[in-house]
Amino acid sequence: MTLSFLQRAVLAAAALTCASPAMAELYGAQGTMLANGMQVVVVPNHRAPVVSHMVWYRAGAADEPPGTSGIAHFLEHLMFKGTPKYPDGIMDQVVARNGGDQNAFTSHDYTAYFQNIAVDRLPLVMEIEADRMRNLILDPKEVATEREVIIEERRMRVSNQPSAILDERLDASLWLTNRYGIPVLGWEEEMRNLSREDAFNFYHRFYAPENAILVVSGDITLEQLKPLAEKYYGVIPRVGEPNPRQRSADLAPTANVAVTYSDARVRQPQWWRKWIAPSFNVGDKKDVYALNVFEEIVGGGSTSKLYRAMVIDRKVAASVGASYDATAVSYGTFSISLSPSPGVSIETAQAALEEELAKILKDGISDADVTRAKDRILAGLVFAKDSALGAAQGVGSMLVVGVPLEEIEALPERLKAVTADQVRNAARKVIEKSGSGTATLLPKAGA
Protein backbone atom coordinates (compact mmCIF):
# COMPACT_ATOMS: atom_id res chain seq x y z
CA MET A 1 0.00 0.00 0.00
CA THR A 2 1.24 3.47 -0.84
CA LEU A 3 1.29 5.83 2.13
CA SER A 4 -0.90 8.91 2.25
CA PHE A 5 0.40 12.33 3.24
CA LEU A 6 -0.83 11.86 6.82
CA GLN A 7 0.66 8.40 7.12
CA ARG A 8 3.98 9.72 5.81
CA ALA A 9 3.86 12.33 8.56
CA VAL A 10 3.83 9.43 11.01
CA LEU A 11 6.24 7.06 9.25
CA ALA A 12 8.56 9.46 7.46
CA ALA A 13 11.60 8.12 9.30
CA ALA A 14 10.99 4.67 7.87
CA ALA A 15 9.94 5.78 4.37
CA LEU A 16 9.12 10.68 3.91
CA THR A 17 -5.02 15.79 12.93
CA CYS A 18 -8.97 14.13 18.42
CA ALA A 19 -11.09 12.67 20.83
CA SER A 20 -8.95 12.32 23.94
CA PRO A 21 -6.91 15.04 25.69
CA ALA A 22 -3.72 13.07 24.96
CA MET A 23 -4.23 13.69 21.23
CA ALA A 24 -5.07 17.37 21.48
CA GLU A 25 -1.94 18.13 19.46
CA LEU A 26 -0.26 16.03 16.81
CA TYR A 27 3.36 16.97 17.51
CA GLY A 28 3.29 19.61 20.24
CA ALA A 29 5.61 21.68 18.04
CA GLN A 30 6.53 25.26 18.84
CA GLY A 31 8.12 27.88 16.64
CA THR A 32 9.72 31.28 16.46
CA MET A 33 11.27 33.53 13.81
CA LEU A 34 14.83 34.86 13.75
CA ALA A 35 15.45 38.49 12.84
CA ASN A 36 16.92 37.43 9.49
CA GLY A 37 13.70 35.67 8.48
CA MET A 38 14.63 32.07 9.26
CA GLN A 39 11.81 30.07 10.82
CA VAL A 40 12.77 27.89 13.80
CA VAL A 41 10.59 25.00 15.01
CA VAL A 42 11.13 22.45 17.77
CA VAL A 43 9.30 19.13 18.31
CA PRO A 44 10.06 18.09 21.91
CA ASN A 45 10.53 14.38 22.62
CA HIS A 46 12.46 13.56 25.79
CA ARG A 47 12.49 9.76 25.56
CA ALA A 48 16.18 9.64 24.62
CA PRO A 49 19.04 12.21 24.64
CA VAL A 50 19.12 12.52 20.84
CA VAL A 51 17.87 14.99 18.25
CA SER A 52 17.19 15.16 14.54
CA HIS A 53 18.37 18.48 13.11
CA MET A 54 16.91 19.48 9.73
CA VAL A 55 17.26 22.52 7.49
CA TRP A 56 14.60 22.81 4.79
CA TYR A 57 15.03 25.12 1.78
CA ARG A 58 12.09 26.37 -0.28
CA ALA A 59 13.84 25.24 -3.45
CA GLY A 60 13.27 22.11 -5.50
CA ALA A 61 13.04 20.84 -9.04
CA ALA A 62 10.02 23.02 -9.79
CA ASP A 63 12.08 26.13 -8.99
CA GLU A 64 14.83 25.44 -11.50
CA PRO A 65 15.52 27.87 -14.36
CA PRO A 66 14.53 26.52 -17.79
CA GLY A 67 17.19 24.30 -19.33
CA THR A 68 18.83 23.37 -16.01
CA SER A 69 16.66 20.48 -14.87
CA GLY A 70 18.34 18.55 -12.09
CA ILE A 71 20.26 21.52 -10.68
CA ALA A 72 18.43 21.41 -7.31
CA HIS A 73 19.39 17.77 -6.82
CA PHE A 74 22.89 18.40 -8.20
CA LEU A 75 23.42 21.18 -5.67
CA GLU A 76 22.24 18.85 -2.90
CA HIS A 77 25.19 16.60 -3.78
CA LEU A 78 27.62 19.50 -4.07
CA MET A 79 26.65 20.82 -0.64
CA PHE A 80 28.67 17.95 0.85
CA LYS A 81 31.83 19.07 -0.99
CA GLY A 82 32.79 21.46 1.74
CA THR A 83 33.60 24.99 2.82
CA PRO A 84 36.94 26.64 3.72
CA LYS A 85 36.35 25.58 7.34
CA TYR A 86 35.16 22.06 6.51
CA PRO A 87 36.83 20.96 3.25
CA ASP A 88 35.64 18.07 1.11
CA GLY A 89 34.86 14.98 3.18
CA ILE A 90 35.50 16.57 6.56
CA MET A 91 31.81 17.19 7.30
CA ASP A 92 30.96 13.49 7.12
CA GLN A 93 34.01 12.54 9.16
CA VAL A 94 33.23 15.04 11.93
CA VAL A 95 29.59 13.97 12.20
CA ALA A 96 30.51 10.28 12.19
CA ARG A 97 33.26 10.73 14.80
CA ASN A 98 30.65 12.28 17.07
CA GLY A 99 28.30 9.35 16.71
CA GLY A 100 25.90 10.89 14.20
CA ASP A 101 24.82 10.44 10.62
CA GLN A 102 23.68 12.87 7.96
CA ASN A 103 22.02 12.92 4.56
CA ALA A 104 19.78 15.03 2.33
CA PHE A 105 16.96 14.73 -0.20
CA THR A 106 15.34 16.79 -2.94
CA SER A 107 11.74 16.98 -4.18
CA HIS A 108 9.84 19.21 -6.58
CA ASP A 109 9.13 21.75 -3.83
CA TYR A 110 12.09 21.61 -1.43
CA THR A 111 15.55 20.37 -0.51
CA ALA A 112 16.29 19.21 3.03
CA TYR A 113 19.47 18.39 4.95
CA PHE A 114 19.53 16.47 8.23
CA GLN A 115 21.71 15.05 10.96
CA ASN A 116 20.79 12.58 13.71
CA ILE A 117 23.03 13.04 16.73
CA ALA A 118 23.25 13.15 20.53
CA VAL A 119 21.70 16.32 21.92
CA ASP A 120 25.00 17.50 23.45
CA ARG A 121 26.50 17.47 19.93
CA LEU A 122 23.72 19.60 18.45
CA PRO A 123 25.82 22.81 18.40
CA LEU A 124 28.40 21.02 16.26
CA VAL A 125 25.97 20.09 13.46
CA MET A 126 24.31 23.50 13.65
CA GLU A 127 27.70 25.11 13.08
CA ILE A 128 28.39 22.84 10.10
CA GLU A 129 24.98 23.42 8.50
CA ALA A 130 25.07 27.18 9.06
CA ASP A 131 28.57 27.33 7.58
CA ARG A 132 27.58 25.68 4.32
CA MET A 133 24.46 27.82 4.00
CA ARG A 134 26.63 30.69 2.74
CA ASN A 135 30.25 29.49 2.46
CA LEU A 136 30.12 26.67 -0.07
CA ILE A 137 33.19 26.19 -2.26
CA LEU A 138 33.08 24.23 -5.50
CA ASP A 139 36.22 22.83 -7.05
CA PRO A 140 35.68 22.52 -10.84
CA LYS A 141 37.06 18.97 -10.75
CA GLU A 142 34.62 18.02 -7.99
CA VAL A 143 31.75 19.50 -9.98
CA ALA A 144 32.70 17.43 -13.03
CA THR A 145 33.04 14.25 -10.97
CA GLU A 146 29.77 14.75 -9.12
CA ARG A 147 27.94 15.46 -12.37
CA GLU A 148 28.84 11.93 -13.49
CA VAL A 149 27.58 10.64 -10.15
CA ILE A 150 24.10 12.14 -10.60
CA ILE A 151 23.94 10.91 -14.21
CA GLU A 152 24.74 7.41 -12.99
CA GLU A 153 22.12 7.81 -10.27
CA ARG A 154 19.57 8.63 -12.96
CA ARG A 155 20.57 5.48 -14.86
CA MET A 156 20.07 3.36 -11.76
CA ARG A 157 16.83 4.94 -10.55
CA VAL A 158 15.15 5.69 -13.90
CA SER A 159 16.83 4.23 -17.00
CA ASN A 160 17.17 0.78 -15.40
CA GLN A 161 13.66 0.81 -13.92
CA PRO A 162 10.87 0.39 -16.51
CA SER A 163 8.20 1.61 -14.08
CA ALA A 164 10.24 4.77 -13.39
CA ILE A 165 10.69 5.42 -17.11
CA LEU A 166 6.94 5.16 -17.62
CA ASP A 167 6.06 7.27 -14.58
CA GLU A 168 8.40 10.02 -15.77
CA ARG A 169 6.71 10.05 -19.19
CA LEU A 170 3.29 10.06 -17.55
CA ASP A 171 4.10 13.07 -15.36
CA ALA A 172 5.48 15.02 -18.31
CA SER A 173 2.21 14.42 -20.18
CA LEU A 174 -0.10 14.99 -17.23
CA TRP A 175 1.34 18.27 -15.96
CA LEU A 176 1.97 19.99 -19.31
CA THR A 177 3.14 23.52 -18.40
CA ASN A 178 3.11 22.90 -14.64
CA ARG A 179 6.66 22.49 -13.31
CA TYR A 180 5.80 19.18 -11.63
CA GLY A 181 6.31 17.53 -15.01
CA ILE A 182 10.08 18.13 -14.64
CA PRO A 183 11.90 15.09 -13.15
CA VAL A 184 13.56 15.78 -9.82
CA LEU A 185 16.74 14.10 -11.10
CA GLY A 186 16.50 16.10 -14.32
CA TRP A 187 16.52 15.22 -18.01
CA GLU A 188 19.81 13.54 -18.87
CA GLU A 189 20.66 15.80 -21.82
CA GLU A 190 20.29 18.86 -19.58
CA MET A 191 22.10 17.24 -16.65
CA ARG A 192 25.17 16.76 -18.83
CA ASN A 193 25.40 20.52 -19.32
CA LEU A 194 24.95 21.55 -15.68
CA SER A 195 27.86 23.79 -14.71
CA ARG A 196 29.58 25.18 -11.64
CA GLU A 197 28.01 28.53 -12.51
CA ASP A 198 24.52 26.97 -12.63
CA ALA A 199 25.08 25.48 -9.19
CA PHE A 200 26.31 28.73 -7.67
CA ASN A 201 23.47 30.71 -9.26
CA PHE A 202 20.88 28.38 -7.70
CA TYR A 203 22.76 28.37 -4.39
CA HIS A 204 22.98 32.14 -4.09
CA ARG A 205 19.36 32.57 -5.12
CA PHE A 206 17.78 30.11 -2.70
CA TYR A 207 20.22 29.21 0.09
CA ALA A 208 19.62 32.05 2.50
CA PRO A 209 18.04 32.23 5.98
CA GLU A 210 14.82 33.90 4.82
CA ASN A 211 14.29 30.96 2.45
CA ALA A 212 14.98 28.27 5.05
CA ILE A 213 13.27 26.52 7.96
CA LEU A 214 15.09 24.91 10.87
CA VAL A 215 13.30 21.96 12.50
CA VAL A 216 14.84 20.18 15.48
CA SER A 217 13.04 17.18 16.96
CA GLY A 218 14.02 15.31 20.11
CA ASP A 219 15.35 15.99 23.58
CA ILE A 220 15.23 19.78 23.48
CA THR A 221 12.85 22.66 24.16
CA LEU A 222 12.27 25.90 22.29
CA GLU A 223 13.86 27.81 25.17
CA GLN A 224 17.02 25.74 24.72
CA LEU A 225 17.02 25.81 20.93
CA LYS A 226 16.37 29.50 20.34
CA PRO A 227 19.72 30.84 21.65
CA LEU A 228 21.58 28.17 19.65
CA ALA A 229 19.65 29.09 16.51
CA GLU A 230 20.44 32.77 17.04
CA LYS A 231 24.12 32.00 17.62
CA TYR A 232 24.65 29.85 14.52
CA TYR A 233 21.93 30.88 12.06
CA GLY A 234 20.88 34.32 13.31
CA VAL A 235 24.23 35.85 12.37
CA ILE A 236 23.81 34.96 8.69
CA PRO A 237 22.72 38.10 6.82
CA ARG A 238 19.35 38.17 5.15
CA VAL A 239 19.76 38.33 1.36
CA GLY A 240 16.31 39.67 0.49
CA GLU A 241 12.70 38.55 0.52
CA PRO A 242 11.80 34.84 0.31
CA ASN A 243 11.73 33.69 -3.30
CA PRO A 244 8.16 33.43 -4.63
CA ARG A 245 7.03 29.92 -5.48
CA GLN A 246 6.28 30.04 -9.20
CA ARG A 247 3.69 27.34 -9.78
CA SER A 248 0.68 27.14 -12.03
CA ALA A 249 -2.51 27.29 -9.96
CA ASP A 250 -4.85 27.33 -12.95
CA LEU A 251 -4.24 24.46 -15.36
CA ALA A 252 -6.38 24.71 -18.48
CA PRO A 253 -8.82 21.81 -18.95
CA THR A 254 -7.17 19.10 -21.01
CA ALA A 255 -8.01 15.69 -22.41
CA ASN A 256 -7.07 12.79 -20.16
CA VAL A 257 -3.77 11.24 -21.22
CA ALA A 258 -2.63 7.62 -21.44
CA VAL A 259 0.91 6.31 -21.80
CA THR A 260 1.92 2.71 -22.51
CA TYR A 261 5.41 1.28 -22.28
CA SER A 262 6.70 -2.21 -23.07
CA ASP A 263 10.06 -3.46 -21.87
CA ALA A 264 11.82 -6.82 -21.97
CA ARG A 265 12.69 -6.42 -18.27
CA VAL A 266 9.03 -6.37 -17.22
CA ARG A 267 7.77 -9.62 -15.74
CA GLN A 268 4.56 -8.45 -14.07
CA PRO A 269 2.27 -5.99 -15.89
CA GLN A 270 1.27 -2.89 -13.93
CA TRP A 271 -1.36 -0.20 -14.30
CA TRP A 272 -1.82 3.09 -12.49
CA ARG A 273 -3.77 6.30 -12.86
CA LYS A 274 -3.07 9.74 -11.41
CA TRP A 275 -5.61 12.51 -11.01
CA ILE A 276 -4.68 16.14 -10.40
CA ALA A 277 -6.16 16.85 -6.98
CA PRO A 278 -6.48 19.63 -4.39
CA SER A 279 -3.59 20.35 -2.04
CA PHE A 280 -3.21 22.43 1.09
CA ASN A 281 -2.48 25.40 -1.18
CA VAL A 282 -4.78 24.88 -4.18
CA GLY A 283 -8.47 24.07 -3.84
CA ASP A 284 -10.76 23.60 -0.87
CA LYS A 285 -8.88 22.43 2.24
CA LYS A 286 -11.93 20.51 3.37
CA ASP A 287 -11.46 18.34 0.30
CA VAL A 288 -7.91 17.57 1.42
CA TYR A 289 -9.08 15.90 4.62
CA ALA A 290 -11.98 14.21 2.87
CA LEU A 291 -9.71 12.79 0.17
CA ASN A 292 -7.36 11.37 2.76
CA VAL A 293 -10.31 9.50 4.27
CA PHE A 294 -11.36 8.37 0.78
CA GLU A 295 -7.83 7.08 0.16
CA GLU A 296 -8.08 4.95 3.29
CA ILE A 297 -11.53 3.64 2.29
CA VAL A 298 -10.56 2.55 -1.22
CA GLY A 299 -6.89 1.67 -0.81
CA GLY A 300 -6.03 1.30 2.88
CA GLY A 301 -4.75 -2.27 2.85
CA SER A 302 -6.47 -5.66 2.78
CA THR A 303 -9.70 -4.36 4.33
CA SER A 304 -10.18 -1.60 1.73
CA LYS A 305 -13.05 -1.67 -0.72
CA LEU A 306 -10.94 -1.99 -3.86
CA TYR A 307 -8.76 -4.74 -2.39
CA ARG A 308 -11.75 -6.79 -1.32
CA ALA A 309 -13.51 -6.31 -4.66
CA MET A 310 -10.53 -6.76 -6.97
CA VAL A 311 -8.31 -9.24 -5.13
CA ILE A 312 -10.62 -11.28 -2.89
CA ASP A 313 -14.00 -11.31 -4.63
CA ARG A 314 -13.31 -10.95 -8.36
CA LYS A 315 -9.73 -12.26 -8.23
CA VAL A 316 -8.68 -10.11 -11.18
CA ALA A 317 -5.84 -8.33 -9.36
CA ALA A 318 -2.84 -9.55 -7.39
CA SER A 319 -2.57 -6.17 -5.69
CA VAL A 320 -4.33 -2.83 -5.65
CA GLY A 321 -3.69 0.39 -3.75
CA ALA A 322 -4.35 4.10 -3.54
CA SER A 323 -2.30 7.14 -2.62
CA TYR A 324 -3.08 10.80 -1.99
CA ASP A 325 -0.44 13.52 -1.68
CA ALA A 326 -1.61 17.00 -0.69
CA THR A 327 1.70 18.41 0.57
CA ALA A 328 2.56 20.52 -2.45
CA VAL A 329 2.95 24.18 -3.31
CA SER A 330 0.71 23.70 -6.34
CA TYR A 331 -1.71 20.83 -6.99
CA GLY A 332 -1.64 17.45 -5.29
CA THR A 333 -2.26 14.03 -6.81
CA PHE A 334 -4.58 11.12 -6.14
CA SER A 335 -3.43 7.76 -7.52
CA ILE A 336 -4.75 4.22 -7.85
CA SER A 337 -2.55 1.32 -8.94
CA LEU A 338 -2.96 -2.39 -9.62
CA SER A 339 -1.19 -5.50 -10.83
CA PRO A 340 -3.44 -8.05 -12.58
CA SER A 341 -3.66 -11.63 -11.41
CA PRO A 342 -1.78 -14.23 -13.50
CA GLY A 343 -3.68 -14.92 -16.69
CA VAL A 344 -5.78 -11.75 -16.42
CA SER A 345 -5.19 -9.06 -19.01
CA ILE A 346 -4.53 -5.43 -18.15
CA GLU A 347 -7.67 -4.49 -20.07
CA THR A 348 -9.83 -6.84 -18.00
CA ALA A 349 -8.35 -5.67 -14.70
CA GLN A 350 -8.70 -2.00 -15.65
CA ALA A 351 -12.32 -2.46 -16.69
CA ALA A 352 -13.09 -4.23 -13.40
CA LEU A 353 -11.42 -1.48 -11.37
CA GLU A 354 -13.31 1.28 -13.17
CA GLU A 355 -16.56 -0.62 -12.61
CA GLU A 356 -15.88 -1.06 -8.88
CA LEU A 357 -14.75 2.55 -8.49
CA ALA A 358 -17.95 3.77 -10.15
CA LYS A 359 -20.00 1.68 -7.69
CA ILE A 360 -18.14 3.17 -4.76
CA LEU A 361 -18.62 6.72 -6.00
CA LYS A 362 -22.32 6.18 -6.67
CA ASP A 363 -23.49 4.65 -3.39
CA GLY A 364 -20.61 2.76 -1.82
CA ILE A 365 -19.45 5.15 0.92
CA SER A 366 -21.47 4.94 4.12
CA ASP A 367 -21.21 6.82 7.40
CA ALA A 368 -19.81 3.63 8.93
CA ASP A 369 -17.11 3.41 6.24
CA VAL A 370 -16.01 6.96 6.98
CA THR A 371 -16.01 6.40 10.74
CA ARG A 372 -13.86 3.27 10.44
CA ALA A 373 -11.41 4.97 8.07
CA LYS A 374 -11.02 7.98 10.37
CA ASP A 375 -10.50 5.71 13.37
CA ARG A 376 -7.71 3.84 11.58
CA ILE A 377 -5.95 7.03 10.52
CA LEU A 378 -6.27 8.65 13.95
CA ALA A 379 -4.99 5.50 15.65
CA GLY A 380 -1.89 5.64 13.47
CA LEU A 381 -1.28 9.27 14.33
CA VAL A 382 -0.74 8.31 17.97
CA PHE A 383 2.77 7.31 16.89
CA ALA A 384 3.56 10.56 15.07
CA LYS A 385 6.28 11.54 17.56
CA ASP A 386 7.80 8.09 18.14
CA SER A 387 10.71 8.80 15.80
CA ALA A 388 12.63 12.07 16.13
CA LEU A 389 13.48 12.06 12.44
CA GLY A 390 9.95 11.05 11.46
CA ALA A 391 8.49 13.94 13.45
CA ALA A 392 10.99 16.42 11.99
CA GLN A 393 10.15 15.23 8.49
CA GLY A 394 6.41 15.27 9.13
CA VAL A 395 6.47 18.85 10.38
CA GLY A 396 9.11 20.16 7.97
CA SER A 397 7.59 18.71 4.81
CA MET A 398 4.35 20.59 5.50
CA LEU A 399 5.87 23.84 6.73
CA VAL A 400 8.13 24.13 3.70
CA VAL A 401 5.19 24.07 1.25
CA GLY A 402 3.32 26.70 3.22
CA VAL A 403 1.13 24.80 5.70
CA PRO A 404 1.04 26.83 8.97
CA LEU A 405 2.14 25.13 12.17
CA GLU A 406 -1.34 25.63 13.63
CA GLU A 407 -2.86 23.71 10.72
CA ILE A 408 -0.39 20.85 11.17
CA GLU A 409 -1.22 20.52 14.86
CA ALA A 410 -4.95 20.63 14.07
CA LEU A 411 -4.85 17.69 11.63
CA PRO A 412 -6.60 15.28 14.03
CA GLU A 413 -9.38 17.77 14.69
CA ARG A 414 -9.84 18.46 10.97
CA LEU A 415 -9.99 14.76 10.16
CA LYS A 416 -12.44 14.00 12.92
CA ALA A 417 -14.85 16.59 11.50
CA VAL A 418 -14.97 14.99 8.01
CA THR A 419 -18.43 13.74 7.00
CA ALA A 420 -19.51 11.07 4.55
CA ASP A 421 -21.04 13.71 2.29
CA GLN A 422 -17.71 15.56 2.15
CA VAL A 423 -15.88 12.35 1.23
CA ARG A 424 -18.35 11.50 -1.52
CA ASN A 425 -18.32 15.03 -2.96
CA ALA A 426 -14.54 15.41 -2.86
CA ALA A 427 -13.98 11.99 -4.42
CA ARG A 428 -16.43 12.63 -7.25
CA LYS A 429 -14.86 16.00 -8.04
CA VAL A 430 -11.45 14.38 -8.46
CA ILE A 431 -12.28 11.02 -10.04
CA GLU A 432 -15.07 12.22 -12.34
CA LYS A 433 -14.04 15.79 -13.19
CA SER A 434 -10.30 16.25 -12.75
CA GLY A 435 -7.64 15.66 -15.38
CA SER A 436 -5.97 12.27 -15.22
CA GLY A 437 -3.08 10.32 -16.64
CA THR A 438 -3.07 6.54 -17.08
CA ALA A 439 0.09 4.41 -17.28
CA THR A 440 0.25 0.84 -18.55
CA LEU A 441 3.46 -1.16 -18.17
CA LEU A 442 3.73 -4.35 -20.20
CA PRO A 443 6.28 -7.08 -20.98
CA LYS A 444 7.83 -6.72 -24.40
CA ALA A 445 6.28 -9.07 -26.91
CA GLY A 446 8.52 -12.06 -27.59
CA ALA A 447 10.83 -11.31 -24.63
Rosetta blueprint (number, residue, H / E / L):
1 M L
2 T L
3 L L
4 S L
5 F H
6 L H
7 Q H
8 R H
9 A H
10 V H
11 L H
12 A L
13 A L
14 A L
15 A L
16 L L
17 T L
18 C L
19 A L
20 S L
21 P H
22 A H
23 M H
24 A L
25 E L
26 L L
27 Y L
28 G L
29 A L
30 Q E
31 G E
32 T E
33 M E
34 L L
35 A L
36 N L
37 G L
38 M L
39 Q E
40 V E
41 V E
42 V E
43 V E
44 P E
45 N L
46 H L
47 R L
48 A L
49 P L
50 V E
51 V E
52 S E
53 H E
54 M E
55 V E
56 W E
57 Y E
58 R L
59 A L
60 G L
61 A H
62 A H
63 D H
64 E L
65 P L
66 P L
67 G L
68 T L
69 S L
70 G L
71 I H
72 A H
73 H H
74 F H
75 L H
76 E H
77 H H
78 L H
79 M H
80 F H
81 K H
82 G L
83 T L
84 P L
85 K L
86 Y L
87 P L
88 D L
89 G L
90 I H
91 M H
92 D H
93 Q H
94 V H
95 V H
96 A H
97 R H
98 N L
99 G L
100 G L
101 D E
102 Q E
103 N E
104 A E
105 F E
106 T E
107 S L
108 H L
109 D L
110 Y L
111 T E
112 A E
113 Y E
114 F E
115 Q E
116 N E
117 I E
118 A E
119 V H
120 D H
121 R H
122 L H
123 P H
124 L H
125 V H
126 M H
127 E H
128 I H
129 E H
130 A H
131 D H
132 R H
133 M H
134 R H
135 N L
136 L L
137 I L
138 L L
139 D L
140 P H
141 K H
142 E H
143 V H
144 A H
145 T H
146 E H
147 R H
148 E H
149 V H
150 I H
151 I H
152 E H
153 E H
154 R H
155 R H
156 M H
157 R H
158 V H
159 S H
160 N L
161 Q L
162 P H
163 S H
164 A H
165 I H
166 L H
167 D H
168 E H
169 R H
170 L H
171 D H
172 A H
173 S H
174 L H
175 W H
176 L L
177 T L
178 N L
179 R H
180 Y H
181 G H
182 I L
183 P L
184 V L
185 L L
186 G L
187 W L
188 E H
189 E H
190 E H
191 M H
192 R L
193 N L
194 L L
195 S L
196 R H
197 E H
198 D H
199 A H
200 F H
201 N H
202 F H
203 Y H
204 H H
205 R H
206 F H
207 Y L
208 A L
209 P H
210 E H
211 N H
212 A E
213 I E
214 L E
215 V E
216 V E
217 S E
218 G E
219 D L
220 I L
221 T L
222 L H
223 E H
224 Q H
225 L H
226 K H
227 P H
228 L H
229 A H
230 E H
231 K H
232 Y H
233 Y L
234 G L
235 V L
236 I L
237 P L
238 R L
239 V L
240 G L
241 E L
242 P L
243 N L
244 P L
245 R L
246 Q L
247 R L
248 S L
249 A L
250 D L
251 L L
252 A L
253 P L
254 T L
255 A L
256 N L
257 V E
258 A E
259 V E
260 T E
261 Y E
262 S E
263 D E
264 A L
265 R L
266 V L
267 R L
268 Q L
269 P L
270 Q E
271 W E
272 W E
273 R E
274 K E
275 W E
276 I E
277 A E
278 P L
279 S L
280 F L
281 N L
282 V L
283 G L
284 D L
285 K H
286 K H
287 D H
288 V H
289 Y H
290 A H
291 L H
292 N H
293 V H
294 F H
295 E H
296 E H
297 I H
298 V H
299 G H
300 G L
301 G H
302 S H
303 T H
304 S L
305 K H
306 L H
307 Y H
308 R H
309 A H
310 M H
311 V H
312 I H
313 D H
314 R L
315 K L
316 V L
317 A E
318 A E
319 S E
320 V E
321 G E
322 A E
323 S E
324 Y E
325 D E
326 A L
327 T L
328 A L
329 V L
330 S L
331 Y L
332 G E
333 T E
334 F E
335 S E
336 I E
337 S E
338 L E
339 S E
340 P E
341 S L
342 P L
343 G L
344 V L
345 S L
346 I H
347 E H
348 T H
349 A H
350 Q H
351 A H
352 A H
353 L H
354 E H
355 E H
356 E H
357 L H
358 A H
359 K H
360 I H
361 L H
362 K H
363 D H
364 G L
365 I L
366 S L
367 D H
368 A H
369 D H
370 V H
371 T H
372 R H
373 A H
374 K H
375 D H
376 R H
377 I H
378 L H
379 A H
380 G H
381 L H
382 V L
383 F L
384 A L
385 K L
386 D L
387 S L
388 A H
389 L H
390 G H
391 A H
392 A H
393 Q H
394 G H
395 V H
396 G H
397 S H
398 M H
399 L H
400 V L
401 V L
402 G L
403 V L
404 P L
405 L H
406 E H
407 E H
408 I H
409 E H
410 A L
411 L H
412 P H
413 E H
414 R H
415 L H
416 K H
417 A L
418 V L
419 T L
420 A H
421 D H
422 Q H
423 V H
424 R H
425 N H
426 A H
427 A H
428 R H
429 K H
430 V H
431 I H
432 E H
433 K H
434 S L
435 G L
436 S E
437 G E
438 T E
439 A E
440 T E
441 L E
442 L E
443 P E
444 K L
445 A L
446 G L
447 A L
